[in-house]
């Protein structure tokens, strides 16, 4: 049976979150080995080297000024968002880092109202609140038992700053998706990011070993895939409907934490996850009854 068309943006968002969560797991290892800055810069450079030829081969042309402005804005925001997030991963466990970043979709709901003119629905508010409560339950059960030291403080400050940038990035993703196709979005996401970060290369860049470069290379492919899936989804559904799906990132984090870092899932993690999933269900339930406007890309 063919998937209901109104569910496809939610499936694409769920896939995108999964791809980028796996990328986070790989980049944690790369950032620990080579430093957050070098890992972030090389990831953007490899991603740009992969996607720019594909974009050009597909007939890509220089975008019009309105699209270019959004491309530049999102590229700069995403570059610093990624850098601070990877730095936080070197100071905090991956599942906890992702859990704290869930404040971003909540903030994005309100940014979408001010920047995009979207009307905040009760279902979207309820979904965001449930997701936030679930995240706080997870944080309380995991971080609350950890020893608080200088590195933990630096990690918390970095992830909170990254989450603020991520909220704005989510809104820019919606704007960008309305003006350009997924391949163009992925091209400028990586291209602008590498140009932004390269300014400090003479002072901060270190070349990692071959194993770390392989991790960064795989992360680059995952970045492209996740970026294109997000662009496709955000062109077909409102930001406030899709952002609660971001909370599924903890489900992916729990899986990859278990696979790569032998992390176990606690009772509080399960309780928080249930609340997050309920929030995602609330967001998609309204969308099934009231299909979003379909936009050609």
C-alpha positions as CSV (number, residue, x, y, z in Angstrom):
1,X,0.0,0.0,0.0
2,X,1.3,3.4,-0.9
3,X,2.2,5.7,2.0
4,X,-0.2,8.5,2.7
5,X,1.3,11.6,1.1
6,X,0.8,13.8,4.2
7,X,2.9,11.4,6.3
8,X,5.9,11.5,3.9
9,X,7.3,14.7,5.3
10,X,7.2,13.3,8.8
11,X,8.9,10.0,7.6
12,X,11.6,12.1,5.8
13,X,12.2,14.2,9.0
14,X,12.5,11.0,11.1
15,X,15.0,9.6,8.6
16,X,17.0,12.9,8.6
17,X,17.2,13.0,12.4
18,X,18.5,9.4,12.3
19,X,21.1,10.1,9.7
20,X,22.3,13.2,11.6
21,X,22.3,11.3,14.9
22,X,24.6,8.7,13.5
23,X,26.7,11.5,12.2
24,X,26.9,12.9,15.7
25,X,28.1,9.6,17.0
26,X,30.9,9.4,14.4
27,X,31.8,13.0,14.9
28,X,32.2,12.5,18.7
29,X,35.0,10.1,18.0
30,X,36.5,12.4,15.4
31,X,36.3,15.5,17.6
32,X,37.9,13.6,20.5
33,X,40.8,12.5,18.2
34,X,41.4,15.7,16.2
35,X,39.6,18.5,18.1
36,X,36.1,19.9,17.5
37,X,37.3,22.6,15.1
38,X,39.3,20.4,12.8
39,X,36.6,17.8,12.7
40,X,33.9,20.3,11.9
41,X,36.0,22.1,9.2
42,X,37.0,18.8,7.5
43,X,33.5,17.5,7.6
44,X,32.2,20.6,5.8
45,X,35.0,20.5,3.3
46,X,34.5,16.8,2.4
47,X,30.7,17.3,2.2
48,X,31.2,20.3,-0.1
49,X,33.6,18.4,-2.3
50,X,31.0,15.6,-2.7
51,X,27.8,17.7,-3.2
52,X,29.0,20.6,-5.3
53,X,29.9,18.5,-8.4
54,X,26.5,16.7,-8.1
55,X,24.7,20.0,-8.0
56,X,26.6,21.3,-11.0
57,X,26.1,18.1,-12.9
58,X,22.4,18.4,-12.3
59,X,22.3,21.8,-13.9
60,X,22.8,23.9,-10.8
61,X,23.0,27.6,-11.3
62,X,23.8,30.6,-9.1
63,X,20.6,31.3,-7.0
64,X,18.6,34.5,-7.1
65,X,19.3,37.1,-4.5
66,X,16.5,36.2,-2.1
67,X,17.6,32.5,-2.0
68,X,21.2,33.5,-1.8
69,X,20.6,35.6,1.3
70,X,18.9,32.7,3.1
71,X,21.7,30.3,1.9
72,X,24.4,32.6,3.4
73,X,22.5,33.2,6.6
74,X,21.8,29.5,7.2
75,X,25.4,28.4,6.2
76,X,27.0,30.8,8.8
77,X,24.5,29.8,11.5
78,X,24.9,26.1,10.8
79,X,28.7,26.4,10.9
80,X,28.8,27.8,14.4
81,X,26.0,25.5,15.5
82,X,27.9,22.5,14.4
83,X,31.2,23.7,15.9
84,X,29.7,24.3,19.4
85,X,27.8,21.0,19.3
86,X,30.8,18.9,18.4
87,X,32.7,20.7,21.2
88,X,29.9,19.8,23.6
89,X,30.2,16.2,22.5
90,X,33.8,16.1,23.7
91,X,32.7,17.2,27.2
92,X,29.3,15.4,27.6
93,X,27.9,12.0,26.8
94,X,26.2,11.9,23.3
95,X,22.8,11.0,24.6
96,X,22.8,13.7,27.2
97,X,24.1,16.3,24.7
98,X,21.3,15.5,22.2
99,X,18.7,15.5,25.0
100,X,19.7,19.1,26.1
101,X,19.6,20.2,22.4
102,X,15.9,19.4,22.4
103,X,15.2,22.9,23.7
104,X,15.8,24.0,20.1
105,X,12.6,22.7,18.6
106,X,10.5,24.4,21.3
107,X,12.2,27.7,20.6
108,X,11.8,27.2,16.9
109,X,8.0,27.0,17.3
110,X,7.9,30.5,18.4
111,X,10.5,31.7,16.0
112,X,8.4,30.2,13.2
113,X,5.5,32.4,14.3
114,X,7.6,35.6,14.2
115,X,9.8,34.9,11.2
116,X,7.5,32.8,9.0
117,X,4.2,34.1,10.1
118,X,2.9,30.6,11.0
119,X,0.0,30.4,13.4
120,X,0.9,28.4,16.5
121,X,-1.7,25.6,17.0
122,X,-2.6,24.1,20.3
123,X,-1.4,20.7,19.1
124,X,2.0,22.1,18.3
125,X,2.3,23.8,21.7
126,X,1.2,20.6,23.5
127,X,3.7,18.5,21.5
128,X,6.5,20.9,22.3
129,X,5.7,21.0,26.0
130,X,5.5,17.2,26.3
131,X,8.8,16.9,24.4
132,X,10.4,19.4,26.7
133,X,9.1,17.7,29.9
134,X,10.3,14.3,28.5
135,X,13.7,15.9,27.9
136,X,13.9,17.3,31.4
137,X,13.0,13.9,32.8
138,X,15.9,12.4,30.9
139,X,18.3,15.1,31.9
140,X,17.3,14.8,35.5
141,X,17.9,11.1,35.5
142,X,21.3,11.2,33.7
143,X,23.1,14.5,34.2
144,X,21.7,15.0,37.7
145,X,23.8,12.0,38.9
146,X,27.0,13.1,37.2
147,X,29.8,15.0,38.9
148,X,29.7,18.6,38.0
149,X,33.1,20.0,37.0
150,X,34.7,22.6,34.7
151,X,34.5,20.5,31.6
152,X,30.8,19.7,32.3
153,X,30.1,23.4,32.6
154,X,31.9,24.2,29.3
155,X,29.9,21.4,27.7
156,X,26.6,22.7,29.0
157,X,27.3,26.3,27.9
158,X,28.4,25.0,24.4
159,X,25.3,22.9,23.9
160,X,22.9,25.6,25.1
161,X,24.5,28.1,22.6
162,X,24.3,25.5,19.9
163,X,20.7,24.8,20.7
164,X,19.9,28.5,20.3
165,X,21.5,28.5,16.9
166,X,19.7,25.3,16.0
167,X,16.3,26.8,16.7
168,X,17.1,29.6,14.2
169,X,18.5,27.0,11.8
170,X,15.3,25.1,11.8
171,X,13.3,28.2,10.8
172,X,15.9,29.1,8.1
173,X,15.6,25.5,6.8
174,X,11.9,26.2,6.1
175,X,12.6,29.4,4.4
176,X,15.4,27.8,2.4
177,X,13.3,24.9,1.3
178,X,10.7,27.2,-0.1
179,X,13.2,28.9,-2.3
180,X,15.5,26.0,-3.5
181,X,15.7,22.3,-4.1
182,X,17.3,19.8,-1.7
183,X,20.5,19.5,-3.7
184,X,21.0,23.3,-3.8
185,X,20.2,23.5,-0.1
186,X,22.8,20.8,0.7
187,X,25.4,22.5,-1.6
188,X,25.2,25.9,0.1
189,X,24.8,24.4,3.5
190,X,28.2,22.7,3.2
191,X,29.9,25.3,1.0
192,X,29.1,28.4,3.1
193,X,29.9,26.3,6.2
194,X,33.4,25.5,5.1
195,X,34.2,29.1,4.0
196,X,33.0,30.3,7.3
197,X,35.1,27.9,9.4
198,X,38.2,28.1,7.1
199,X,39.0,31.6,8.4
200,X,40.6,30.2,11.5
201,X,42.3,27.3,9.7
202,X,45.9,28.8,9.8
203,X,45.7,28.9,13.6
204,X,43.5,25.9,14.6
205,X,43.5,23.2,11.9
206,X,45.3,19.9,12.6
207,X,45.3,17.0,10.1
208,X,44.0,13.8,11.8
209,X,45.1,10.2,11.1
210,X,43.6,8.0,8.5
211,X,41.1,6.4,10.8
212,X,39.7,9.7,12.0
213,X,39.5,11.0,8.4
214,X,37.4,8.0,7.5
215,X,35.0,8.8,10.4
216,X,34.8,12.4,9.1
217,X,34.3,11.3,5.5
218,X,31.4,9.0,6.6
219,X,30.0,11.9,8.6
220,X,30.1,14.1,5.5
221,X,27.9,11.7,3.5
222,X,25.5,11.5,6.4
223,X,25.4,15.3,6.6
224,X,24.4,15.6,3.0
225,X,21.7,12.9,3.2
226,X,20.2,14.4,6.4
227,X,20.3,18.0,4.9
228,X,18.5,16.9,1.7
229,X,15.9,14.9,3.6
230,X,15.2,17.9,5.9
231,X,15.0,20.2,2.9
232,X,12.5,17.9,1.1
233,X,10.4,17.6,4.3
234,X,10.3,21.3,5.2
235,X,9.2,22.2,1.7
236,X,6.0,20.1,2.2
237,X,5.0,20.7,5.8
238,X,5.0,23.6,8.3
239,X,8.0,24.0,10.7
240,X,5.7,23.8,13.8
241,X,4.4,20.4,12.6
242,X,7.8,18.9,11.9
243,X,10.0,20.2,14.7
244,X,8.5,17.9,17.4
245,X,9.9,15.0,15.3
246,X,13.3,16.3,16.3
247,X,12.7,14.7,19.7
248,X,13.1,11.3,18.1
249,X,16.8,12.1,18.0
250,X,17.1,10.7,21.5
251,X,15.7,7.4,20.4
252,X,18.5,7.3,17.8
253,X,21.0,8.5,20.3
254,X,20.1,5.7,22.7
255,X,20.6,3.2,19.9
256,X,23.9,4.6,18.8
257,X,25.1,5.1,22.3
258,X,24.4,1.5,23.0
259,X,26.1,0.4,19.8
260,X,29.2,2.6,20.0
261,X,29.6,3.6,23.6
262,X,27.9,0.8,25.6
263,X,25.4,3.2,27.1
264,X,22.4,1.7,28.9
265,X,18.9,3.0,28.8
266,X,17.6,3.9,32.3
267,X,14.0,4.0,33.6
268,X,14.0,7.8,33.5
269,X,15.2,7.7,29.9
270,X,12.3,5.3,29.0
271,X,9.8,7.6,30.8
272,X,11.1,10.7,29.0
273,X,11.1,8.9,25.6
274,X,7.4,8.0,26.1
275,X,6.5,11.6,26.6
276,X,8.6,12.6,23.5
277,X,6.9,10.0,21.3
278,X,3.4,11.2,22.5
279,X,4.4,14.7,21.6
280,X,5.5,13.6,18.1
281,X,2.1,11.7,17.7
282,X,0.2,14.9,18.6
283,X,2.0,16.8,15.9
284,X,1.3,14.2,13.2
285,X,-2.3,13.6,14.3
286,X,-3.4,17.1,13.3
287,X,-1.4,16.9,10.1
288,X,-3.3,13.8,9.0
289,X,-6.6,15.5,9.5
290,X,-5.5,18.8,7.9
291,X,-3.0,18.2,5.1
292,X,-0.3,20.9,4.7
293,X,0.0,22.9,1.6
294,X,2.0,20.9,-1.0
295,X,4.9,23.0,-2.4
296,X,6.8,22.1,-5.6
297,X,10.6,22.1,-5.3
